Every structure is written in structure tokens, then in C-alpha cells.
Amino acid sequence: MKEADSRIVDALLNATNGYDVEAVLALFTPNAVIDDPSTGERFDGHLGIQEYVERFFVNYHTVSKLLSVKSLDASRVRARVEFTGDFGHEIGLLDLTFDPGGLIARIDADLE
């Protein structure tokens, strides 16, 4: 795993924990996708990602704690994350795919 990938995962969690939607969006390509079967939805582009962060992080007061990160291949990592908030407690897996410039192009999210 590249150090830059780990820094982006940290930056993503810091931004979501701070409910800083603009900082989250800055980490994603304009056409990025978050596919999250636990919500039954897929979120496309910056507008979709903004909706995702506002609905599931800001509105539920979600706090995320990184448990581990491992490399899946040259452009993908899997982060295991603990989520707590108004909904209770969950452990999730985030498979992040990065574009050549180091921005997040896709997240496949699911609960353990």
C-alpha cells in the first residue's frame, strides 16, 4: 500500500468525523461512485457523495474509527472501520479504488 493511499483514508475519516462535506468531496474524482448495499443505494458523482455523507454521517452523528487498512492491489485498499452514532454500532469494510492522481474513484462499502 502506498503511503498516499493511507493518508487519503485518514483524511476521509477525519473529514467525515468533522462533518466537513467539502473536505470529503475534495478527496473524490468528480465522477466517483459509492456503492453501499447496506443502504440499498449507489451514490454517483459529487452530488451523490454529498447526499451520502449528509444522510449517513452528518444526520446520524456518525463517528468512524479506522481499525485496519490493507492493500488489495496497486490502486485499491480495504479499510476496516468501526462506525458509531445515533444508529448504534457497526463494523464496515470500505474498498477504496484510487485514480492515477490519488483521488478516490470508487468506494464499495458493506457491513461485516
VMD Tcl script that builds the backbone (N, CA, C; Angstrom):
set m [mol new atoms 336]
animate dup $m
set s [atomselect $m all]
$s set {name element resname resid chain x y z} {
  {N N MET 1 A 0.843 -1.182 0.000}
  {CA C MET 1 A 0.000 0.000 0.000}
  {C C MET 1 A 0.883 1.238 0.000}
  {N N LYS 2 A 0.514 2.172 -0.823}
  {CA C LYS 2 A 1.260 3.428 -0.882}
  {C C LYS 2 A 0.903 4.290 0.330}
  {N N GLU 3 A 1.884 5.021 0.805}
  {CA C GLU 3 A 1.654 5.910 1.948}
  {C C GLU 3 A 0.559 6.923 1.632}
  {N N ALA 4 A 0.499 7.371 0.369}
  {CA C ALA 4 A -0.519 8.342 -0.029}
  {C C ALA 4 A -1.920 7.773 0.144}
  {N N ASP 5 A -2.104 6.466 -0.166}
  {CA C ASP 5 A -3.412 5.838 -0.001}
  {C C ASP 5 A -3.843 5.849 1.468}
  {N N SER 6 A -2.905 5.532 2.343}
  {CA C SER 6 A -3.200 5.538 3.776}
  {C C SER 6 A -3.560 6.943 4.254}
  {N N ARG 7 A -2.861 7.934 3.732}
  {CA C ARG 7 A -3.160 9.327 4.116}
  {C C ARG 7 A -4.558 9.731 3.643}
  {N N ILE 8 A -4.959 9.261 2.465}
  {CA C ILE 8 A -6.290 9.604 1.962}
  {C C ILE 8 A -7.366 8.940 2.813}
  {N N VAL 9 A -7.154 7.694 3.224}
  {CA C VAL 9 A -8.110 7.030 4.116}
  {C C VAL 9 A -8.221 7.825 5.412}
  {N N ASP 10 A -7.092 8.215 5.986}
  {CA C ASP 10 A -7.103 9.029 7.213}
  {C C ASP 10 A -7.831 10.349 6.983}
  {N N ALA 11 A -7.559 10.992 5.851}
  {CA C ALA 11 A -8.202 12.274 5.541}
  {C C ALA 11 A -9.712 12.096 5.379}
  {N N LEU 12 A -10.126 10.996 4.761}
  {CA C LEU 12 A -11.553 10.730 4.594}
  {C C LEU 12 A -12.236 10.569 5.948}
  {N N LEU 13 A -11.643 9.793 6.834}
  {CA C LEU 13 A -12.254 9.593 8.151}
  {C C LEU 13 A -12.240 10.875 8.972}
  {N N ASN 14 A -11.165 11.635 8.889}
  {CA C ASN 14 A -11.117 12.916 9.608}
  {C C ASN 14 A -12.195 13.866 9.101}
  {N N ALA 15 A -12.391 13.903 7.786}
  {CA C ALA 15 A -13.399 14.801 7.208}
  {C C ALA 15 A -14.811 14.353 7.570}
  {N N THR 16 A -15.085 13.046 7.511}
  {CA C THR 16 A -16.432 12.585 7.875}
  {C C THR 16 A -16.666 12.765 9.371}
  {N N ASN 17 A -15.653 12.529 10.182}
  {CA C ASN 17 A -15.816 12.731 11.628}
  {C C ASN 17 A -16.035 14.199 11.976}
  {N N GLY 18 A -15.504 15.093 11.145}
  {CA C GLY 18 A -15.698 16.526 11.349}
  {C C GLY 18 A -16.921 17.063 10.627}
  {N N TYR 19 A -17.665 16.139 9.954}
  {CA C TYR 19 A -18.869 16.509 9.183}
  {C C TYR 19 A -18.566 17.616 8.176}
  {N N ASP 20 A -17.361 17.545 7.597}
  {CA C ASP 20 A -16.893 18.538 6.635}
  {C C ASP 20 A -17.112 17.996 5.223}
  {N N VAL 21 A -18.294 18.237 4.696}
  {CA C VAL 21 A -18.691 17.677 3.403}
  {C C VAL 21 A -17.760 18.147 2.293}
  {N N GLU 22 A -17.368 19.405 2.301}
  {CA C GLU 22 A -16.479 19.929 1.260}
  {C C GLU 22 A -15.124 19.227 1.287}
  {N N ALA 23 A -14.605 18.977 2.465}
  {CA C ALA 23 A -13.323 18.274 2.571}
  {C C ALA 23 A -13.451 16.842 2.067}
  {N N VAL 24 A -14.587 16.199 2.327}
  {CA C VAL 24 A -14.822 14.851 1.796}
  {C C VAL 24 A -14.816 14.899 0.279}
  {N N LEU 25 A -15.585 15.807 -0.293}
  {CA C LEU 25 A -15.703 15.880 -1.753}
  {C C LEU 25 A -14.359 16.132 -2.426}
  {N N ALA 26 A -13.476 16.873 -1.772}
  {CA C ALA 26 A -12.168 17.169 -2.348}
  {C C ALA 26 A -11.303 15.923 -2.509}
  {N N LEU 27 A -11.655 14.846 -1.831}
  {CA C LEU 27 A -10.887 13.599 -1.907}
  {C C LEU 27 A -11.333 12.693 -3.047}
  {N N PHE 28 A -12.439 13.033 -3.705}
  {CA C PHE 28 A -13.049 12.194 -4.727}
  {C C PHE 28 A -12.925 12.795 -6.121}
  {N N THR 29 A -12.834 11.923 -7.131}
  {CA C THR 29 A -12.933 12.376 -8.514}
  {C C THR 29 A -14.365 12.887 -8.737}
  {N N PRO 30 A -14.578 13.748 -9.721}
  {CA C PRO 30 A -15.929 14.273 -9.961}
  {C C PRO 30 A -16.970 13.194 -10.285}
  {N N ASN 31 A -16.544 12.097 -10.895}
  {CA C ASN 31 A -17.476 11.038 -11.280}
  {C C ASN 31 A -17.394 9.817 -10.371}
  {N N ALA 32 A -16.865 9.993 -9.175}
  {CA C ALA 32 A -16.702 8.878 -8.248}
  {C C ALA 32 A -18.052 8.262 -7.877}
  {N N VAL 33 A -17.975 7.029 -7.384}
  {CA C VAL 33 A -19.166 6.269 -7.005}
  {C C VAL 33 A -18.950 5.707 -5.604}
  {N N ILE 34 A -20.004 5.759 -4.793}
  {CA C ILE 34 A -20.049 4.990 -3.547}
  {C C ILE 34 A -21.198 4.010 -3.699}
  {N N ASP 35 A -20.873 2.727 -3.676}
  {CA C ASP 35 A -21.873 1.669 -3.750}
  {C C ASP 35 A -21.961 1.045 -2.368}
  {N N ASP 36 A -23.106 1.195 -1.714}
  {CA C ASP 36 A -23.261 0.740 -0.334}
  {C C ASP 36 A -24.520 -0.107 -0.207}
  {N N PRO 37 A -24.392 -1.435 -0.359}
  {CA C PRO 37 A -25.554 -2.313 -0.254}
  {C C PRO 37 A -26.281 -2.225 1.088}
  {N N SER 38 A -25.569 -1.822 2.150}
  {CA C SER 38 A -26.238 -1.722 3.455}
  {C C SER 38 A -27.320 -0.646 3.449}
  {N N THR 39 A -27.191 0.327 2.536}
  {CA C THR 39 A -28.216 1.363 2.405}
  {C C THR 39 A -29.188 1.042 1.280}
  {N N GLY 40 A -28.819 0.043 0.460}
  {CA C GLY 40 A -29.641 -0.298 -0.701}
  {C C GLY 40 A -29.498 0.687 -1.843}
  {N N GLU 41 A -28.444 1.504 -1.804}
  {CA C GLU 41 A -28.300 2.555 -2.806}
  {C C GLU 41 A -26.870 2.678 -3.308}
  {N N ARG 42 A -26.763 3.306 -4.462}
  {CA C ARG 42 A -25.485 3.688 -5.052}
  {C C ARG 42 A -25.519 5.206 -5.214}
  {N N PHE 43 A -24.404 5.858 -4.924}
  {CA C PHE 43 A -24.326 7.311 -4.946}
  {C C PHE 43 A -23.283 7.722 -5.975}
  {N N ASP 44 A -23.712 8.497 -6.980}
  {CA C ASP 44 A -22.871 8.839 -8.120}
  {C C ASP 44 A -22.468 10.305 -8.121}
  {N N GLY 45 A -21.172 10.545 -8.398}
  {CA C GLY 45 A -20.660 11.899 -8.536}
  {C C GLY 45 A -20.666 12.666 -7.231}
  {N N HIS 46 A -20.209 13.893 -7.297}
  {CA C HIS 46 A -20.120 14.713 -6.089}
  {C C HIS 46 A -21.486 14.957 -5.449}
  {N N LEU 47 A -22.530 15.115 -6.253}
  {CA C LEU 47 A -23.859 15.322 -5.653}
  {C C LEU 47 A -24.306 14.101 -4.872}
  {N N GLY 48 A -24.078 12.928 -5.428}
  {CA C GLY 48 A -24.442 11.694 -4.732}
  {C C GLY 48 A -23.620 11.494 -3.472}
  {N N ILE 49 A -22.337 11.768 -3.558}
  {CA C ILE 49 A -21.466 11.605 -2.391}
  {C C ILE 49 A -21.831 12.609 -1.308}
  {N N GLN 50 A -22.172 13.816 -1.709}
  {CA C GLN 50 A -22.636 14.810 -0.733}
  {C C GLN 50 A -23.881 14.298 -0.015}
  {N N GLU 51 A -24.837 13.756 -0.773}
  {CA C GLU 51 A -26.055 13.205 -0.164}
  {C C GLU 51 A -25.704 12.079 0.803}
  {N N TYR 52 A -24.807 11.194 0.414}
  {CA C TYR 52 A -24.393 10.064 1.246}
  {C C TYR 52 A -23.814 10.550 2.577}
  {N N VAL 53 A -22.883 11.486 2.498}
  {CA C VAL 53 A -22.226 11.990 3.712}
  {C C VAL 53 A -23.238 12.707 4.607}
  {N N GLU 54 A -24.081 13.533 4.021}
  {CA C GLU 54 A -25.067 14.254 4.832}
  {C C GLU 54 A -26.063 13.305 5.486}
  {N N ARG 55 A -26.561 12.331 4.724}
  {CA C ARG 55 A -27.572 11.406 5.260}
  {C C ARG 55 A -27.015 10.466 6.311}
  {N N PHE 56 A -25.859 9.864 6.037}
  {CA C PHE 56 A -25.393 8.763 6.868}
  {C C PHE 56 A -24.285 9.126 7.849}
  {N N PHE 57 A -23.708 10.287 7.712}
  {CA C PHE 57 A -22.681 10.725 8.665}
  {C C PHE 57 A -23.170 11.923 9.461}
  {N N VAL 58 A -23.535 13.001 8.776}
  {CA C VAL 58 A -23.983 14.203 9.482}
  {C C VAL 58 A -25.281 13.922 10.249}
  {N N ASN 59 A -26.293 13.409 9.570}
  {CA C ASN 59 A -27.608 13.230 10.201}
  {C C ASN 59 A -27.623 12.198 11.324}
  {N N TYR 60 A -26.759 11.191 11.245}
  {CA C TYR 60 A -26.705 10.152 12.278}
  {C C TYR 60 A -25.576 10.380 13.278}
  {N N HIS 61 A -24.889 11.524 13.155}
  {CA C HIS 61 A -23.778 11.843 14.057}
  {C C HIS 61 A -22.761 10.697 14.105}
  {N N THR 62 A -22.461 10.160 12.938}
  {CA C THR 62 A -21.569 9.015 12.835}
  {C C THR 62 A -20.130 9.420 13.123}
  {N N VAL 63 A -19.469 8.598 13.921}
  {CA C VAL 63 A -18.044 8.732 14.187}
  {C C VAL 63 A -17.391 7.439 13.714}
  {N N SER 64 A -16.338 7.580 12.927}
  {CA C SER 64 A -15.647 6.438 12.337}
  {C C SER 64 A -14.266 6.292 12.947}
  {N N LYS 65 A -13.892 5.035 13.218}
  {CA C LYS 65 A -12.568 4.740 13.754}
  {C C LYS 65 A -11.930 3.674 12.866}
  {N N LEU 66 A -10.759 3.986 12.332}
  {CA C LEU 66 A -10.052 3.051 11.474}
  {C C LEU 66 A -9.498 1.906 12.311}
  {N N LEU 67 A -9.847 0.683 11.915}
  {CA C LEU 67 A -9.344 -0.498 12.604}
  {C C LEU 67 A -8.152 -1.105 11.877}
  {N N SER 68 A -8.190 -1.105 10.542}
  {CA C SER 68 A -7.069 -1.623 9.760}
  {C C SER 68 A -7.213 -1.188 8.311}
  {N N VAL 69 A -6.080 -1.214 7.595}
  {CA C VAL 69 A -6.058 -0.949 6.154}
  {C C VAL 69 A -5.110 -1.955 5.534}
  {N N LYS 70 A -5.549 -2.571 4.432}
  {CA C LYS 70 A -4.640 -3.457 3.707}
  {C C LYS 70 A -4.782 -3.225 2.216}
  {N N SER 71 A -3.689 -3.446 1.518}
  {CA C SER 71 A -3.652 -3.271 0.077}
  {C C SER 71 A -4.330 -4.450 -0.607}
  {N N LEU 72 A -5.173 -4.150 -1.602}
  {CA C LEU 72 A -5.794 -5.199 -2.410}
  {C C LEU 72 A -5.048 -5.363 -3.731}
  {N N ASP 73 A -4.576 -4.260 -4.283}
  {CA C ASP 73 A -3.727 -4.253 -5.472}
  {C C ASP 73 A -3.132 -2.853 -5.596}
  {N N ALA 74 A -2.551 -2.536 -6.739}
  {CA C ALA 74 A -1.829 -1.268 -6.903}
  {C C ALA 74 A -2.711 -0.034 -6.731}
  {N N SER 75 A -4.021 -0.169 -6.978}
  {CA C SER 75 A -4.890 1.008 -6.901}
  {C C SER 75 A -6.056 0.846 -5.921}
  {N N ARG 76 A -6.032 -0.213 -5.110}
  {CA C ARG 76 A -7.155 -0.443 -4.195}
  {C C ARG 76 A -6.675 -0.843 -2.800}
  {N N VAL 77 A -7.402 -0.344 -1.804}
  {CA C VAL 77 A -7.169 -0.743 -0.420}
  {C C VAL 77 A -8.505 -1.096 0.218}
  {N N ARG 78 A -8.433 -1.907 1.266}
  {CA C ARG 78 A -9.616 -2.223 2.067}
  {C C ARG 78 A -9.396 -1.680 3.469}
  {N N ALA 79 A -10.315 -0.818 3.894}
  {CA C ALA 79 A -10.283 -0.271 5.247}
  {C C ALA 79 A -11.381 -0.940 6.062}
  {N N ARG 80 A -11.016 -1.422 7.223}
  {CA C ARG 80 A -11.991 -1.963 8.178}
  {C C ARG 80 A -12.226 -0.855 9.193}
  {N N VAL 81 A -13.507 -0.471 9.342}
  {CA C VAL 81 A -13.840 0.734 10.094}
  {C C VAL 81 A -14.966 0.438 11.087}
  {N N GLU 82 A -14.825 0.999 12.280}
  {CA C GLU 82 A -15.887 0.933 13.283}
  {C C GLU 82 A -16.702 2.220 13.178}
  {N N PHE 83 A -18.018 2.064 13.068}
  {CA C PHE 83 A -18.929 3.210 12.985}
  {C C PHE 83 A -19.814 3.219 14.224}
  {N N THR 84 A -19.904 4.370 14.876}
  {CA C THR 84 A -20.847 4.557 15.975}
  {C C THR 84 A -21.632 5.836 15.702}
  {N N GLY 85 A -22.841 5.891 16.217}
  {CA C GLY 85 A -23.674 7.073 16.022}
  {C C GLY 85 A -25.062 6.816 16.544}
  {N N ASP 86 A -26.020 7.636 16.098}
  {CA C ASP 86 A -27.398 7.530 16.560}
  {C C ASP 86 A -28.034 6.183 16.210}
  {N N PHE 87 A -27.461 5.449 15.292}
  {CA C PHE 87 A -27.963 4.149 14.841}
  {C C PHE 87 A -27.432 3.002 15.693}
  {N N GLY 88 A -26.390 3.262 16.492}
  {CA C GLY 88 A -25.774 2.204 17.291}
  {C C GLY 88 A -24.320 2.018 16.896}
  {N N HIS 89 A -23.951 0.758 16.640}
  {CA C HIS 89 A -22.559 0.387 16.379}
  {C C HIS 89 A -22.507 -0.624 15.245}
  {N N GLU 90 A -21.594 -0.409 14.308}
  {CA C GLU 90 A -21.402 -1.328 13.184}
  {C C GLU 90 A -19.918 -1.393 12.855}
  {N N ILE 91 A -19.511 -2.504 12.265}
  {CA C ILE 91 A -18.182 -2.628 11.676}
  {C C ILE 91 A -18.381 -2.729 10.178}
  {N N GLY 92 A -17.646 -1.930 9.428}
  {CA C GLY 92 A -17.800 -1.922 7.979}
  {C C GLY 92 A -16.489 -2.122 7.262}
  {N N LEU 93 A -16.618 -2.513 6.004}
  {CA C LEU 93 A -15.476 -2.637 5.107}
  {C C LEU 93 A -15.643 -1.642 3.978}
  {N N LEU 94 A -14.613 -0.881 3.712}
  {CA C LEU 94 A -14.608 0.078 2.620}
  {C C LEU 94 A -13.498 -0.310 1.656}
  {N N ASP 95 A -13.871 -0.733 0.468}
  {CA C ASP 95 A -12.891 -0.993 -0.581}
  {C C ASP 95 A -12.769 0.277 -1.409}
  {N N LEU 96 A -11.634 0.947 -1.298}
  {CA C LEU 96 A -11.404 2.208 -1.987}
  {C C LEU 96 A -10.538 1.972 -3.218}
  {N N THR 97 A -10.983 2.520 -4.350}
  {CA C THR 97 A -10.216 2.489 -5.591}
  {C C THR 97 A -9.765 3.902 -5.898}
  {N N PHE 98 A -8.464 4.058 -6.198}
  {CA C PHE 98 A -7.884 5.369 -6.444}
  {C C PHE 98 A -7.590 5.554 -7.929}
  {N N ASP 99 A -7.759 6.777 -8.403}
  {CA C ASP 99 A -7.363 7.088 -9.779}
  {C C ASP 99 A -5.843 7.331 -9.781}
  {N N PRO 100 A -5.232 7.466 -10.970}
  {CA C PRO 100 A -3.779 7.669 -11.030}
  {C C PRO 100 A -3.291 8.910 -10.279}
  {N N GLY 101 A -4.146 9.897 -10.100}
  {CA C GLY 101 A -3.771 11.102 -9.366}
  {C C GLY 101 A -3.925 10.983 -7.864}
  {N N GLY 102 A -4.411 9.838 -7.383}
  {CA C GLY 102 A -4.542 9.620 -5.949}
  {C C GLY 102 A -5.884 9.995 -5.360}
  {N N LEU 103 A -6.843 10.395 -6.196}
  {CA C LEU 103 A -8.182 10.685 -5.683}
  {C C LEU 103 A -9.001 9.392 -5.627}
  {N N ILE 104 A -10.022 9.390 -4.802}
  {CA C ILE 104 A -10.898 8.229 -4.689}
  {C C ILE 104 A -11.837 8.220 -5.884}
  {N N ALA 105 A -11.818 7.124 -6.635}
  {CA C ALA 105 A -12.692 6.962 -7.796}
  {C C ALA 105 A -13.922 6.135 -7.451}
  {N N ARG 106 A -13.804 5.280 -6.424}
  {CA C ARG 106 A -14.912 4.403 -6.075}
  {C C ARG 106 A -14.716 3.872 -4.655}
  {N N ILE 107 A -15.840 3.750 -3.955}
  {CA C ILE 107 A -15.858 3.030 -2.686}
  {C C ILE 107 A -16.967 1.995 -2.767}
  {N N ASP 108 A -16.581 0.764 -2.514}
  {CA C ASP 108 A -17.566 -0.303 -2.323}
  {C C ASP 108 A -17.618 -0.551 -0.831}
  {N N ALA 109 A -18.762 -0.223 -0.233}
  {CA C ALA 109 A -18.920 -0.282 1.216}
  {C C ALA 109 A -19.876 -1.408 1.582}
  {N N ASP 110 A -19.613 -2.041 2.698}
  {CA C ASP 110 A -20.534 -3.045 3.204}
  {C C ASP 110 A -20.271 -3.237 4.696}
  {N N LEU 111 A -21.223 -3.839 5.360}
  {CA C LEU 111 A -21.072 -4.131 6.782}
  {C C LEU 111 A -20.573 -5.565 6.947}
  {N N GLU 112 A -19.820 -5.778 8.017}
  {CA C GLU 112 A -19.345 -7.144 8.307}
  {C C GLU 112 A -20.495 -7.988 8.797}
}
mol reanalyze $m
mol bondsrecalc $m
mol representation Tube
mol addrep $m
